[in-house]
Amino acid sequence: MNKFLLFFWQMLLDWPLGTIVAIVVGGVMLLVFLLITEWIINGIDCLTGTSESGECTVIEKTFTEEHTHILMAGKVMIPQHIDDFWELTLECEGAQGTVYVTQDYYNHVCKGSRVRADFVRGGLVGALHIEKLY
């Protein structure tokens, strides 16, 4: 670990290219660390939560049309097709969570509708993880 830190420090001192590379590498490492930390915290939150069932209110409906993303892998462009998806944002006992639903279910409910849901209220952060809608 010390050799890596020494190498990283020497890159920072090597102006201009080494400094720019070190800043980019450091930024990417920090971003990866934060994403992994968020993933672990969300997993622990969901696993340590309590399962509940209750009435929830639809506070937002979101429809995203079919589209294509272009991913760059080096010099290669890779098209990624995304199908239509329907999403509901629900408020259950003061907490908000989102869930993907079918088109029929999406068309069946309106903003402000009450729906019955099974959900987990996270034990660590308290986030709402919706498991099933009725």
N, C-alpha and C positions, 0 to 999 in steps of 0.2 A: 504494500500500500504506500509506503514511504517513497519508493522509487517512482510510482505513478504520480504522486503529488509533486515530487521534485521535477519530473519530466513536464508536468502541467505548468509548473511555475516557470520553468525555462522557456516554454512556448510563449507564455504571457510576456516575457521580457524580450523575446525576439520580434522586434517591431519591423514591419507592419504585418506581414503575413502570419507569423506565429501568434501574434496577439488576436488577430481576427479569427483564426482557426480555433484557438483556445476558448474564445468567447462563444463561438458557435457550438463547439463540443460541450462546453460547460452548460450552456442553455439547454441543449438537447438532453443532457444527462439529468438536469434539474426537472425538466418537463416529464421525462419518463419516470423519475422518482415520485413526482406528485401524482401522476396518473395511477401508478401502482399503489400508492398510499390510499388514494380515494377508492380504488377498487377493493382493497382489503377492508377499509372502514365500512363501505357499503355492505360487503359480505358479512362482516361481524354484526353489523346493525340488523340485517335481515335474519340472521341465525339466532340472535339473542332476543329477538322481539317476541311479542305475545300475539297469538292468533286471535282475531276478533271477527265478528260478523255484525253488520248493521246497515242502516240506511245512509246513503251518501247522496250528495247533490251534484248534478252535472254543472260545472261552472264554465267549461269551455269545450268546444268541439273543433277538432282540427282535421282537415282532409288534405293529404299531400298527393298530388297527381303523379302518375308514372313518369319517370324521367331517367336520364342517363348521366352518371358522373364519369369524368375522365380522370383516371389515376395515372400519375407519372411514376414509372419504375426505371430510373436512369433515363435513357433516351427513348424508351418505349412507352407509348400511350396505351393504357388498358381501359376499355369502356366497361363500366359497371352499371348494369341495368337495375333500377329500383322500381318495384311494382307499386301500385296505389296502396296507401294505407290510411286507416281511419283511427284517430286517437281521441280519447276523452280524458279531460282533466276533472277529477272528482274531489270534493271536499267531504271528508268523513271525520266527524267529531273534532273539527278544528284543524285538521291536518290535510294537506293536499297531496295527491298522487296522480300519476297518469297511467293509462292502460290502453293497449291496442285492441280494437274490436273489429268484428266483421262489418261489412257494408250494411247488411240488414239491421244489425243492432244499432249502428250509427244512425240510420234513417229512422229507427223506431223511437229514439229518445230526442228530447229537445233540451236546449239550455235551460237550466232551472228544474229539470225533472229530478225526481227522487228515484234512485235505484238501490236494490239490495246487493251488498257485496261482502265477500270474504277478504280480509286484508290482514297484514301484519304491521303492527306499529313497532318500529325499530327500538331495540333496547339500548343502543349506544347513542345514536343521534336523534332518534325519535321520528325518522322519516317514515312515510306511509308507502308500503309495498302492496299493491292491489293484486290479489291472486285470482279471484273469480267474480264474475258479475252474474246476477240472476235476472 
